[in-house]
Amino acid sequence: MTIPGEVRGVSADRSLGIAASWAKPDNIWVETAWTVLEAANDLDDEATIEACQRVIDDDSDGELPAQSDMNIIFGFLDVHAHYGL
């Protein structure tokens, strides 16, 4: 892959047009949990809301999310992906 001259020397966060100061989650599990949490709140899905909150809390505590919580989140995505959030 050839890197254009104007991109060389630019930080990796900026080379693809992503602002370096953009706050992003450290992992995909938390990003997914935040996205699903918003949709679950809109649909008043208490079980999914609680699972999302536990995943976010686990990340804050430096722990991996429980598989059971991720199963709830992925189940929510599977069901609602067919019907549109």
C-alpha distances in whole Angstrom, upper triangle without the diagonal:
4,6,10,13,15,13,13,16,16,17,15,18,18,14,15,18,20,23,23,27,26,29,27,28,27,27,27,30,32,30,31,34,34,33,36,39,39,39,42,43,44,45,47,46,47,46,42,43,44,42,39,41,41,37,37,40,39,35,37,39,36,37,35,36,39,38,41,40,36,38,40,37,35,39,39,35,36,40,39,35,38,40,38,38
4,6,9,12,10,10,14,15,16,15,18,17,13,14,17,20,22,23,26,26,29,28,30,29,29,29,32,33,31,33,36,36,35,38,40,40,41,43,45,45,47,49,48,49,48,45,45,46,44,41,43,43,40,39,42,40,37,39,41,38,39,37,39,42,41,44,42,39,41,43,39,38,41,41,38,39,42,41,38,40,42,39,40
4,6,8,7,7,10,11,13,12,15,14,10,12,14,17,19,19,23,23,26,25,27,27,27,27,31,32,29,31,35,34,33,36,38,38,39,42,43,43,45,47,46,48,47,43,43,45,42,39,41,42,38,37,40,39,35,37,39,36,37,36,37,41,40,43,41,38,40,42,38,37,41,40,37,38,42,40,37,40,41,39,39
4,6,5,7,10,11,14,14,16,14,10,12,14,17,19,20,23,24,27,26,29,29,29,29,33,34,31,33,36,35,34,38,40,39,40,43,44,44,46,48,48,49,49,45,45,46,44,41,43,44,40,39,41,41,37,39,41,38,40,39,40,43,43,45,43,40,43,44,40,39,43,42,39,40,43,41,38,41,42,40,40
4,5,5,9,10,13,14,17,14,11,14,15,18,19,20,23,24,28,28,30,30,31,31,35,35,33,35,38,37,37,40,42,41,42,45,46,46,49,51,50,51,51,47,47,48,46,43,44,45,42,40,43,42,39,40,42,39,41,40,42,45,45,48,46,43,45,46,43,42,45,45,41,43,46,44,41,44,45,42,42
4,6,8,8,12,13,15,12,9,12,13,16,16,17,21,22,25,25,28,28,30,30,34,34,31,34,37,35,34,38,40,39,40,43,44,44,46,48,48,49,49,45,45,46,45,41,42,43,40,38,41,41,37,38,40,38,40,39,41,44,44,47,44,41,44,45,41,41,44,43,40,42,45,43,40,43,44,41,40
4,6,6,9,9,11,9,6,9,10,13,14,15,18,19,22,22,25,25,26,27,30,30,28,30,33,32,31,35,37,36,37,40,41,41,44,46,45,46,46,42,42,43,41,38,39,40,37,35,38,37,33,34,37,34,36,35,37,40,40,43,41,38,40,42,38,37,41,40,37,39,42,40,37,40,41,38,38
4,6,8,10,12,11,8,12,13,15,16,16,20,21,24,24,26,25,27,28,31,31,29,32,35,34,34,37,38,38,40,42,43,44,46,48,47,48,47,44,43,45,42,39,40,41,38,36,38,38,34,35,37,34,36,36,37,41,41,44,42,39,42,43,40,39,42,42,39,41,44,42,39,42,44,41,40
4,6,9,11,10,9,13,14,15,15,14,18,19,22,22,25,24,26,27,31,31,29,32,34,33,33,37,38,38,40,42,43,44,46,48,47,48,47,43,43,44,42,39,39,40,37,35,37,36,33,33,35,33,35,35,37,40,41,43,41,39,42,43,40,39,43,42,39,42,45,43,40,44,45,42,41
4,6,8,6,6,10,10,11,11,11,14,16,19,19,22,22,23,25,28,28,26,29,31,30,30,33,35,34,36,39,39,40,42,44,44,44,44,40,39,41,39,36,36,37,34,32,34,34,30,31,33,31,33,33,34,38,38,41,39,36,39,40,37,36,40,39,36,39,42,40,37,41,42,39,38
4,5,5,6,9,10,10,10,8,12,13,16,16,19,18,20,22,25,24,23,26,28,27,27,31,32,32,34,36,37,38,40,41,41,41,41,37,36,38,36,32,33,34,31,29,31,30,26,27,29,27,29,29,31,34,35,38,35,33,36,37,34,34,37,37,34,36,39,38,35,39,40,37,36
4,5,5,7,9,9,10,9,12,13,15,14,17,16,17,19,22,22,20,23,26,25,25,28,30,30,31,34,35,36,38,39,38,39,38,35,34,35,33,30,31,31,28,26,29,28,24,25,28,25,27,26,28,32,32,35,33,30,33,34,31,30,34,34,31,33,36,34,32,36,37,34,33
4,6,7,7,6,6,5,9,9,11,11,14,14,16,17,20,20,18,21,23,22,22,25,27,26,28,31,31,32,35,36,35,36,36,32,31,33,31,27,28,29,26,24,26,26,22,23,26,24,26,25,27,30,31,33,31,28,31,32,29,29,32,31,29,31,34,32,30,34,35,32,30
4,5,5,5,6,6,10,10,13,14,17,17,19,20,24,23,20,23,26,24,24,28,29,28,30,33,33,34,36,38,38,38,38,35,34,35,34,30,31,32,29,27,29,30,26,26,29,27,29,29,30,33,34,36,34,31,34,35,31,31,35,34,31,33,36,34,32,35,36,33,31
4,6,7,9,10,13,14,16,16,19,19,20,21,25,24,22,24,27,26,26,29,31,30,32,34,35,36,38,40,39,40,40,36,36,37,35,32,33,34,31,29,32,32,28,29,32,29,31,30,31,35,35,37,35,32,35,36,32,32,35,34,31,34,36,34,32,35,36,33,32
4,6,9,10,14,13,16,15,18,18,19,19,23,22,20,22,25,24,23,26,28,27,28,31,32,33,35,37,36,38,37,34,33,35,33,30,31,32,29,27,30,30,27,28,31,29,30,29,30,33,33,35,33,30,32,33,30,29,32,31,28,30,33,31,29,32,33,29,29
4,6,9,12,11,14,14,18,19,20,20,23,23,20,22,25,23,22,26,27,26,28,31,31,31,34,36,36,37,37,33,33,35,33,30,31,32,29,27,30,31,27,28,31,29,31,30,31,34,34,36,33,31,33,34,30,30,33,32,29,31,33,31,29,32,33,29,28
4,6,9,7,10,11,14,15,17,17,20,19,16,19,22,20,19,23,24,23,25,28,29,29,31,33,33,34,34,30,29,31,30,26,27,29,26,24,27,27,23,24,27,26,27,27,27,31,31,33,30,28,31,31,27,27,31,29,27,29,32,29,27,31,31,28,27
4,5,5,9,10,14,16,18,19,22,20,17,21,23,20,20,24,25,24,26,29,29,29,32,34,34,35,35,31,30,32,30,27,27,29,26,24,26,27,23,23,27,25,28,27,28,32,32,34,31,29,32,32,29,29,33,31,29,31,34,31,30,33,33,30,28
4,6,8,10,13,14,17,18,21,19,18,21,23,21,21,25,26,25,27,30,30,31,34,35,35,35,35,32,30,32,30,27,27,28,25,23,25,25,22,22,25,23,26,26,27,31,32,34,31,29,32,33,29,30,33,32,30,33,35,33,31,35,35,32,30
4,6,9,12,14,17,18,21,19,17,21,22,19,20,24,24,23,26,28,28,29,32,33,33,33,34,30,28,30,29,25,25,27,24,21,23,24,21,20,23,22,25,25,26,30,31,33,30,29,32,32,28,30,33,31,29,33,35,32,31,35,35,32,29
4,6,10,12,14,16,18,16,14,17,18,16,17,20,21,20,22,25,25,26,28,30,30,30,30,27,25,27,26,22,22,24,22,19,21,22,19,19,22,21,23,23,24,27,29,30,27,26,29,29,25,26,29,28,26,29,31,29,27,31,31,28,26
4,7,9,12,14,15,13,11,15,16,13,15,18,18,18,21,23,22,24,27,27,27,27,27,24,22,24,23,19,19,21,18,15,17,19,15,15,18,18,20,20,21,24,26,27,24,23,26,26,23,24,27,26,24,27,29,27,26,30,30,27,25
4,6,9,10,12,10,8,12,13,11,13,16,16,16,19,21,21,23,25,26,25,26,25,22,21,22,20,17,17,19,16,13,16,17,13,14,17,16,18,17,18,21,23,24,21,20,23,23,20,21,24,23,21,24,26,25,24,27,28,25,23
4,6,7,9,6,6,10,10,9,11,14,14,15,18,19,20,22,24,24,23,23,23,19,18,19,17,14,14,15,12,10,13,13,10,11,14,13,14,14,14,18,19,21,18,16,20,20,17,18,22,21,19,22,25,23,23,26,27,25,22
4,7,9,8,8,11,12,12,14,17,17,19,21,22,23,25,27,27,26,25,24,21,20,21,18,16,16,16,13,11,13,12,9,10,13,11,12,12,13,17,18,21,18,16,20,21,18,19,23,22,21,24,26,25,25,28,29,27,25
4,6,6,7,9,10,11,13,15,16,18,19,20,22,24,25,25,24,24,22,19,19,19,16,14,15,15,11,11,13,12,9,11,14,11,12,10,11,14,15,18,15,13,17,18,15,16,19,19,18,20,23,23,22,25,27,25,23
4,6,5,6,8,10,11,12,14,16,17,18,20,22,22,23,21,22,20,17,17,18,15,13,15,15,11,11,14,13,11,14,16,14,14,11,11,14,14,16,14,11,14,16,12,13,16,16,14,17,20,19,18,22,23,21,20
4,6,5,6,9,10,10,12,14,16,16,18,20,21,21,19,19,17,14,14,15,12,9,12,11,7,8,12,10,9,12,14,13,11,9,8,11,11,13,10,8,11,12,10,10,14,14,13,16,18,18,18,21,23,21,19
4,5,5,6,9,10,10,12,14,15,16,19,20,20,18,18,17,14,13,14,11,8,10,10,7,6,9,9,7,10,12,12,11,10,9,12,13,15,12,10,14,14,11,13,16,15,14,18,20,19,19,23,23,21,19
4,5,5,6,9,10,11,13,14,16,17,19,20,18,19,18,15,14,15,13,10,12,13,10,9,13,13,11,13,16,15,15,13,12,15,16,17,14,12,15,15,12,13,16,15,13,17,19,17,17,21,21,19,17
4,5,5,6,8,10,11,12,14,16,17,18,16,17,16,12,12,14,11,9,11,13,10,10,13,14,12,15,17,17,16,14,12,14,14,15,12,9,12,12,8,9,12,11,10,13,15,14,14,17,18,16,14
4,5,5,6,9,10,10,12,14,15,15,13,14,13,9,9,10,8,5,8,9,7,7,10,11,10,13,15,15,14,13,10,12,13,13,10,8,11,10,7,10,12,11,10,14,16,15,15,19,19,17,15
4,6,5,6,9,10,11,13,14,15,14,14,14,11,10,12,11,7,8,11,9,8,11,13,12,13,16,17,16,15,13,16,17,17,13,12,15,14,10,13,15,13,12,16,17,16,16,20,20,17,14
4,5,5,7,9,10,11,13,14,14,15,15,11,11,13,12,9,11,14,12,11,15,16,15,17,20,20,19,18,15,18,18,18,14,13,15,14,10,12,14,11,10,14,15,13,13,17,17,14,11
4,5,5,6,8,10,10,12,10,12,12,8,8,11,10,7,10,13,11,11,15,16,16,17,20,20,19,17,15,16,16,15,12,11,12,10,7,9,11,8,7,11,12,10,11,15,15,13,10
4,5,5,6,9,10,10,9,10,10,7,6,9,9,6,8,11,10,10,13,15,15,16,19,20,19,18,15,16,17,16,12,12,14,11,9,12,13,10,11,14,15,13,15,18,17,15,12
4,6,5,6,9,10,10,12,13,10,8,12,12,9,11,14,14,13,16,18,18,18,21,22,22,21,18,20,20,19,16,16,17,15,12,14,15,12,12,16,16,13,15,18,16,14,10
4,5,5,6,9,9,11,12,9,9,13,13,11,13,16,15,15,18,20,20,21,24,25,24,22,19,20,20,19,16,15,16,13,11,13,13,9,10,13,12,9,11,14,13,11,7
4,5,5,6,5,7,9,6,6,10,10,9,11,14,14,14,17,19,19,21,23,24,23,21,18,18,18,17,14,14,14,11,9,12,12,8,10,13,12,10,13,15,14,13,9
4,5,5,6,8,10,9,7,10,12,10,11,15,15,15,17,19,20,21,23,25,24,23,20,21,21,19,16,17,18,14,13,16,15,12,14,17,15,13,16,18,17,15,11
4,6,8,10,13,11,10,14,15,14,15,18,19,18,20,23,23,24,27,28,27,26,23,24,24,22,19,19,20,16,15,17,16,13,14,17,15,12,15,17,15,13,9
4,5,9,11,10,10,13,14,14,16,18,19,19,21,24,24,25,28,29,28,26,23,23,23,21,18,18,18,15,14,16,14,11,13,15,13,10,14,15,13,12,9
4,6,9,9,8,11,13,13,14,17,18,18,20,22,23,24,26,28,27,26,22,22,22,20,17,18,18,14,14,17,15,12,15,17,15,13,17,18,16,16,13
4,6,6,6,9,10,11,12,15,16,17,18,20,22,23,24,26,24,23,19,19,19,16,14,15,15,11,11,14,12,9,12,14,12,12,15,17,15,15,13
4,5,5,6,9,10,11,12,14,15,16,18,20,21,22,24,23,22,18,17,18,15,13,15,15,11,12,15,14,11,15,17,15,15,18,20,19,19,16
4,5,5,6,9,10,11,13,14,15,17,19,20,21,23,21,19,15,14,14,11,9,12,11,8,9,12,11,10,13,15,14,15,18,20,19,19,17
4,5,5,6,9,10,11,12,14,15,17,18,20,21,19,17,14,13,13,11,8,10,10,6,6,10,9,7,10,13,12,12,15,17,17,17,14
4,6,5,6,9,10,11,12,14,16,17,18,20,19,18,14,14,15,13,10,12,13,10,9,13,13,10,13,16,15,14,17,20,19,18,15
4,5,5,6,9,10,10,12,14,15,16,18,17,16,13,12,14,12,9,11,13,10,10,14,14,12,15,18,17,17,20,22,22,21,18
4,5,5,6,9,10,10,13,14,15,17,14,13,9,9,10,8,5,7,9,7,7,11,11,11,13,15,16,16,18,21,21,21,18
4,5,5,6,9,10,11,12,14,15,14,13,9,11,12,11,7,8,11,9,7,11,12,11,12,15,16,16,17,20,21,19,16
4,5,5,6,8,10,11,12,14,13,13,10,12,14,13,9,11,14,12,11,14,16,14,16,19,20,19,21,24,24,22,19
4,5,5,6,9,10,10,12,10,10,7,8,11,11,7,10,13,11,11,14,16,15,17,20,21,21,22,25,26,25,22
4,5,5,6,9,10,11,9,8,5,7,10,10,7,8,11,11,10,12,15,14,15,18,20,20,21,24,25,23,21
4,5,5,6,9,10,10,10,8,11,13,14,11,11,15,14,12,15,17,16,17,20,22,21,22,25,26,24,21
4,5,5,6,9,9,10,9,11,14,15,12,13,16,16,15,18,20,19,20,23,24,24,25,29,29,27,24
4,5,5,6,5,6,6,8,12,13,11,12,15,15,14,17,19,19,20,23,25,25,26,29,30,28,26
4,5,5,5,6,7,11,13,15,13,13,16,17,15,17,20,20,20,23,25,25,25,29,30,28,25
4,5,7,10,10,14,17,18,15,16,20,19,18,20,23,23,23,26,28,27,28,31,32,30,27
4,6,9,10,13,16,18,16,17,20,20,19,22,24,24,25,28,29,29,30,33,34,32,30
4,7,10,12,16,18,16,16,20,21,19,21,24,24,25,27,29,29,30,33,34,33,30
4,6,9,12,14,13,13,17,18,17,19,22,22,23,25,27,28,28,31,33,31,29
4,7,9,12,11,10,14,15,14,16,19,20,20,22,24,25,25,28,30,29,27
4,6,8,7,7,10,12,11,13,15,16,17,19,21,22,22,25,27,26,24
4,5,5,7,9,10,11,12,14,16,17,18,20,22,22,25,27,26,24
4,5,5,6,9,10,10,12,14,15,16,18,20,20,23,25,25,23
4,5,5,6,9,10,10,12,14,15,16,18,20,22,23,24,22
4,5,5,6,9,10,11,13,14,16,17,18,21,22,22,20
4,5,5,6,8,10,10,12,14,15,16,19,20,20,18
4,5,5,6,8,10,10,12,14,15,17,19,19,18
4,6,5,6,9,10,11,12,14,16,17,17,16
4,5,5,6,9,10,11,12,15,16,15,14
4,5,5,6,9,10,10,13,15,14,14
4,5,5,6,9,10,12,13,14,13
4,5,5,6,8,10,11,11,10
4,6,5,6,9,10,10,9
4,6,5,7,9,10,11
4,6,6,7,9,10
4,5,5,6,6
4,6,5,7
4,6,9
4,7
4
